[in-house]
Amino acid sequence: MTKDTFLKLLGKHVARLRKEAGLSQTELALRCDKDRQSLNRLEKGRINPSAFYLSQLAEELKIPVKNLLDFE
């Protein structure tokens, strides 16, 4: 799998999990101390999030970090 493919799949997965949690991009981004544009770029696969960013997302989505990477 290429880096671009991985990041796009990760982004789609994060977007799905966010929607399942009933959160808007703005709500989740603010909870992670980010702006909406940052989360939007992540969900579109345009950025490579840090481990800490993934940890923040998982905490706010109330899931283990490993679930963020389980998108096969």
N, CA, C and O atoms as a GROMACS GRO file, in nm:
protein
  288
    1MET      N    1   0.085  -0.117   0.000
    1MET     CA    2   0.000   0.000   0.000
    1MET      C    3   0.090   0.124   0.000
    1MET      O    4   0.190   0.130   0.071
    2THR      N    5   0.053   0.220  -0.080
    2THR     CA    6   0.132   0.343  -0.085
    2THR      C    7   0.093   0.435   0.030
    2THR      O    8  -0.012   0.418   0.093
    3LYS      N    9   0.179   0.532   0.057
    3LYS     CA   10   0.152   0.629   0.163
    3LYS      C   11   0.022   0.705   0.132
    3LYS      O   12  -0.061   0.724   0.221
    4ASP      N   13   0.005   0.748   0.008
    4ASP     CA   14  -0.115   0.823  -0.030
    4ASP      C   15  -0.242   0.742  -0.008
    4ASP      O   16  -0.341   0.793   0.044
    5THR      N   17  -0.238   0.616  -0.046
    5THR     CA   18  -0.353   0.528  -0.028
    5THR      C   19  -0.383   0.510   0.121
    5THR      O   20  -0.498   0.518   0.163
    6PHE      N   21  -0.279   0.486   0.199
    6PHE     CA   22  -0.296   0.470   0.343
    6PHE      C   23  -0.360   0.593   0.406
    6PHE      O   24  -0.455   0.581   0.484
    7LEU      N   25  -0.310   0.711   0.372
    7LEU     CA   26  -0.362   0.834   0.432
    7LEU      C   27  -0.506   0.860   0.390
    7LEU      O   28  -0.585   0.910   0.471
    8LYS      N   29  -0.542   0.827   0.266
    8LYS     CA   30  -0.681   0.844   0.223
    8LYS      C   31  -0.774   0.747   0.295
    8LYS      O   32  -0.884   0.786   0.335
    9LEU      N   33  -0.730   0.624   0.311
    9LEU     CA   34  -0.812   0.526   0.384
    9LEU      C   35  -0.826   0.566   0.531
    9LEU      O   36  -0.935   0.555   0.588
   10LEU      N   37  -0.718   0.611   0.591
   10LEU     CA   38  -0.724   0.657   0.730
   10LEU      C   39  -0.821   0.773   0.743
   10LEU      O   40  -0.904   0.774   0.834
   11GLY      N   41  -0.812   0.868   0.653
   11GLY     CA   42  -0.901   0.984   0.656
   11GLY      C   43  -1.047   0.947   0.645
   11GLY      O   44  -1.131   0.998   0.719
   12LYS      N   45  -1.079   0.857   0.552
   12LYS     CA   46  -1.217   0.813   0.536
   12LYS      C   47  -1.267   0.742   0.662
   12LYS      O   48  -1.382   0.758   0.702
   13HIS      N   49  -1.178   0.664   0.722
   13HIS     CA   50  -1.214   0.591   0.844
   13HIS      C   51  -1.240   0.688   0.960
   13HIS      O   52  -1.337   0.673   1.033
   14VAL      N   53  -1.154   0.787   0.974
   14VAL     CA   54  -1.173   0.887   1.080
   14VAL      C   55  -1.305   0.961   1.058
   14VAL      O   56  -1.380   0.984   1.153
   15ALA      N   57  -1.334   0.997   0.934
   15ALA     CA   58  -1.460   1.067   0.904
   15ALA      C   59  -1.580   0.981   0.942
   15ALA      O   60  -1.676   1.030   1.000
   16ARG      N   61  -1.574   0.853   0.909
   16ARG     CA   62  -1.684   0.763   0.942
   16ARG      C   63  -1.703   0.750   1.092
   16ARG      O   64  -1.815   0.756   1.143
   17LEU      N   65  -1.592   0.733   1.165
   17LEU     CA   66  -1.598   0.722   1.310
   17LEU      C   67  -1.652   0.851   1.373
   17LEU      O   68  -1.730   0.847   1.468
   18ARG      N   69  -1.610   0.963   1.320
   18ARG     CA   70  -1.656   1.093   1.371
   18ARG      C   71  -1.807   1.105   1.353
   18ARG      O   72  -1.878   1.146   1.445
   19LYS      N   73  -1.855   1.069   1.234
   19LYS     CA   74  -1.998   1.079   1.206
   19LYS      C   75  -2.078   0.982   1.294
   19LYS      O   76  -2.186   1.016   1.343
   20GLU      N   77  -2.024   0.861   1.314
   20GLU     CA   78  -2.090   0.764   1.402
   20GLU      C   79  -2.100   0.817   1.544
   20GLU      O   80  -2.195   0.785   1.616
   21ALA      N   81  -2.002   0.897   1.585
   21ALA     CA   82  -2.003   0.955   1.719
   21ALA      C   83  -2.093   1.078   1.727
   21ALA      O   84  -2.112   1.134   1.835
   22GLY      N   85  -2.149   1.119   1.613
   22GLY     CA   86  -2.240   1.232   1.610
   22GLY      C   87  -2.171   1.367   1.625
   22GLY      O   88  -2.230   1.462   1.676
   23LEU      N   89  -2.045   1.375   1.580
   23LEU     CA   90  -1.967   1.499   1.592
   23LEU      C   91  -1.944   1.563   1.457
   23LEU      O   92  -1.924   1.494   1.356
   24SER      N   93  -1.946   1.694   1.454
   24SER     CA   94  -1.908   1.767   1.332
   24SER      C   95  -1.756   1.776   1.329
   24SER      O   96  -1.689   1.750   1.428
   25GLN      N   97  -1.703   1.814   1.213
   25GLN     CA   98  -1.558   1.836   1.204
   25GLN      C   99  -1.514   1.942   1.303
   25GLN      O  100  -1.412   1.927   1.369
   26THR      N  101  -1.591   2.048   1.314
   26THR     CA  102  -1.556   2.157   1.404
   26THR      C  103  -1.552   2.110   1.549
   26THR      O  104  -1.458   2.141   1.622
   27GLU      N  105  -1.654   2.034   1.590
   27GLU     CA  106  -1.659   1.986   1.728
   27GLU      C  107  -1.539   1.897   1.761
   27GLU      O  108  -1.474   1.916   1.864
   28LEU      N  109  -1.511   1.801   1.675
   28LEU     CA  110  -1.401   1.710   1.702
   28LEU      C  111  -1.268   1.784   1.697
   28LEU      O  112  -1.182   1.761   1.782
   29ALA      N  113  -1.251   1.870   1.601
   29ALA     CA  114  -1.126   1.946   1.590
   29ALA      C  115  -1.101   2.028   1.717
   29ALA      O  116  -0.991   2.028   1.770
   30LEU      N  117  -1.202   2.099   1.764
   30LEU     CA  118  -1.186   2.182   1.884
   30LEU      C  119  -1.153   2.096   2.006
   30LEU      O  120  -1.072   2.137   2.089
   31ARG      N  121  -1.214   1.981   2.017
   31ARG     CA  122  -1.184   1.891   2.129
   31ARG      C  123  -1.040   1.842   2.125
   31ARG      O  124  -0.983   1.807   2.229
   32CYS      N  125  -0.980   1.840   2.005
   32CYS     CA  126  -0.840   1.796   1.989
   32CYS      C  127  -0.744   1.914   1.982
   32CYS      O  128  -0.626   1.897   1.952
   33ASP      N  129  -0.796   2.034   2.010
   33ASP     CA  130  -0.715   2.155   2.007
   33ASP      C  131  -0.658   2.182   1.867
   33ASP      O  132  -0.543   2.224   1.852
   34LYS      N  133  -0.740   2.155   1.767
   34LYS     CA  134  -0.706   2.179   1.626
   34LYS      C  135  -0.814   2.268   1.566
   34LYS      O  136  -0.915   2.296   1.630
   35ASP      N  137  -0.791   2.313   1.443
   35ASP     CA  138  -0.897   2.386   1.374
   35ASP      C  139  -0.965   2.291   1.275
   35ASP      O  140  -0.912   2.185   1.242
   36ARG      N  141  -1.083   2.331   1.228
   36ARG     CA  142  -1.160   2.246   1.138
   36ARG      C  143  -1.083   2.211   1.011
   36ARG      O  144  -1.093   2.100   0.960
   37GLN      N  145  -1.006   2.308   0.962
   37GLN     CA  146  -0.930   2.284   0.838
   37GLN      C  147  -0.828   2.171   0.856
   37GLN      O  148  -0.805   2.093   0.764
   38SER      N  149  -0.768   2.163   0.974
   38SER     CA  150  -0.672   2.056   1.001
   38SER      C  151  -0.741   1.920   0.994
   38SER      O  152  -0.691   1.827   0.930
   39LEU      N  153  -0.856   1.908   1.060
   39LEU     CA  154  -0.928   1.781   1.057
   39LEU      C  155  -0.979   1.752   0.916
   39LEU      O  156  -0.979   1.636   0.874
   40ASN      N  157  -1.021   1.853   0.844
   40ASN     CA  158  -1.065   1.834   0.706
   40ASN      C  159  -0.952   1.778   0.621
   40ASN      O  160  -0.973   1.686   0.542
   41ARG      N  161  -0.833   1.833   0.636
   41ARG     CA  162  -0.717   1.783   0.559
   41ARG      C  163  -0.686   1.638   0.596
   41ARG      O  164  -0.654   1.557   0.510
   42LEU      N  165  -0.697   1.605   0.725
   42LEU     CA  166  -0.673   1.467   0.768
   42LEU      C  167  -0.776   1.375   0.703
   42LEU      O  168  -0.739   1.270   0.649
   43GLU      N  169  -0.903   1.413   0.708
   43GLU     CA  170  -1.009   1.328   0.653
   43GLU      C  171  -0.999   1.313   0.502
   43GLU      O  172  -1.052   1.216   0.446
   44LYS      N  173  -0.935   1.405   0.435
   44LYS     CA  174  -0.916   1.395   0.290
   44LYS      C  175  -0.784   1.326   0.254
   44LYS      O  176  -0.753   1.310   0.136
   45GLY      N  177  -0.707   1.287   0.356
   45GLY     CA  178  -0.581   1.218   0.332
   45GLY      C  179  -0.469   1.308   0.287
   45GLY      O  180  -0.374   1.263   0.223
   46ARG      N  181  -0.477   1.436   0.320
   46ARG     CA  182  -0.377   1.532   0.275
   46ARG      C  183  -0.267   1.558   0.377
   46ARG      O  184  -0.167   1.622   0.344
   47ILE      N  185  -0.284   1.509   0.500
   47ILE     CA  186  -0.177   1.524   0.599
   47ILE      C  187  -0.149   1.388   0.663
   47ILE      O  188  -0.233   1.298   0.664
   48ASN      N  189  -0.030   1.376   0.716
   48ASN     CA  190   0.012   1.257   0.788
   48ASN      C  191   0.009   1.294   0.937
   48ASN      O  192   0.102   1.358   0.986
   49PRO      N  193  -0.097   1.254   1.009
   49PRO     CA  194  -0.112   1.299   1.147
   49PRO      C  195  -0.006   1.237   1.238
   49PRO      O  196   0.039   1.124   1.217
   50SER      N  197   0.031   1.313   1.339
   50SER     CA  198   0.126   1.262   1.438
   50SER      C  199   0.060   1.156   1.525
   50SER      O  200  -0.063   1.144   1.528
   51ALA      N  201   0.142   1.080   1.595
   51ALA     CA  202   0.089   0.981   1.688
   51ALA      C  203   0.006   1.051   1.796
   51ALA      O  204  -0.096   0.998   1.840
   52PHE      N  205   0.050   1.168   1.838
   52PHE     CA  206  -0.024   1.242   1.941
   52PHE      C  207  -0.161   1.285   1.889
   52PHE      O  208  -0.260   1.276   1.962
   53TYR      N  209  -0.169   1.331   1.766
   53TYR     CA  210  -0.297   1.370   1.705
   53TYR      C  211  -0.390   1.249   1.701
   53TYR      O  212  -0.508   1.260   1.735
   54LEU      N  213  -0.338   1.132   1.661
   54LEU     CA  214  -0.419   1.011   1.659
   54LEU      C  215  -0.467   0.975   1.799
   54LEU      O  216  -0.581   0.931   1.818
   55SER      N  217  -0.380   0.994   1.897
   55SER     CA  218  -0.416   0.968   2.036
   55SER      C  219  -0.530   1.060   2.081
   55SER      O  220  -0.623   1.016   2.148
   56GLN      N  221  -0.521   1.187   2.044
   56GLN     CA  222  -0.627   1.283   2.078
   56GLN      C  223  -0.759   1.244   2.013
   56GLN      O  224  -0.864   1.246   2.078
   57LEU      N  225  -0.754   1.208   1.886
   57LEU     CA  226  -0.875   1.167   1.815
   57LEU      C  227  -0.939   1.045   1.882
   57LEU      O  228  -1.060   1.043   1.906
   58ALA      N  229  -0.857   0.945   1.911
   58ALA     CA  230  -0.909   0.824   1.974
   58ALA      C  231  -0.973   0.855   2.109
   58ALA      O  232  -1.080   0.803   2.142
   59GLU      N  233  -0.908   0.939   2.187
   59GLU     CA  234  -0.962   0.975   2.318
   59GLU      C  235  -1.099   1.042   2.303
   59GLU      O  236  -1.193   1.009   2.375
   60GLU      N  237  -1.109   1.136   2.211
   60GLU     CA  238  -1.235   1.209   2.192
   60GLU      C  239  -1.344   1.122   2.130
   60GLU      O  240  -1.463   1.143   2.154
   61LEU      N  241  -1.303   1.024   2.050
   61LEU     CA  242  -1.400   0.932   1.990
   61LEU      C  243  -1.431   0.815   2.083
   61LEU      O  244  -1.517   0.732   2.054
   62LYS      N  245  -1.359   0.809   2.197
   62LYS     CA  246  -1.378   0.705   2.298
   62LYS      C  247  -1.354   0.565   2.242
   62LYS      O  248  -1.431   0.472   2.264
   63ILE      N  249  -1.241   0.554   2.169
   63ILE     CA  250  -1.200   0.425   2.113
   63ILE      C  251  -1.050   0.409   2.135
   63ILE      O  252  -0.979   0.507   2.156
   64PRO      N  253  -1.002   0.284   2.131
   64PRO     CA  254  -0.856   0.263   2.139
   64PRO      C  255  -0.788   0.317   2.012
   64PRO      O  256  -0.847   0.314   1.904
   65VAL      N  257  -0.667   0.365   2.026
   65VAL     CA  258  -0.592   0.418   1.911
   65VAL      C  259  -0.585   0.315   1.799
   65VAL      O  260  -0.597   0.349   1.682
   66LYS      N  261  -0.564   0.188   1.836
   66LYS     CA  262  -0.550   0.086   1.732
   66LYS      C  263  -0.673   0.077   1.643
   66LYS      O  264  -0.662   0.035   1.528
   67ASN      N  265  -0.791   0.115   1.693
   67ASN     CA  266  -0.912   0.112   1.611
   67ASN      C  267  -0.907   0.216   1.499
   67ASN      O  268  -0.974   0.199   1.396
   68LEU      N  269  -0.831   0.321   1.516
   68LEU     CA  270  -0.817   0.421   1.410
   68LEU      C  271  -0.745   0.362   1.288
   68LEU      O  272  -0.766   0.404   1.175
   69LEU      N  273  -0.659   0.264   1.315
   69LEU     CA  274  -0.579   0.205   1.208
   69LEU      C  275  -0.638   0.076   1.153
   69LEU      O  276  -0.578   0.012   1.066
   70ASP      N  277  -0.753   0.038   1.202
   70ASP     CA  278  -0.818  -0.085   1.159
   70ASP      C  279  -0.925  -0.053   1.054
   70ASP      O  280  -1.044  -0.049   1.083
   71PHE      N  281  -0.878  -0.031   0.930
   71PHE     CA  282  -0.971   0.012   0.825
   71PHE      C  283  -0.958  -0.067   0.697
   71PHE      O  284  -0.985  -0.014   0.589
   72GLU      N  285  -0.918  -0.190   0.706
   72GLU     CA  286  -0.899  -0.270   0.585
   72GLU      C  287  -1.025  -0.294   0.509
   72GLU      O  288  -1.023  -0.360   0.405
   0.00000   0.00000   0.00000
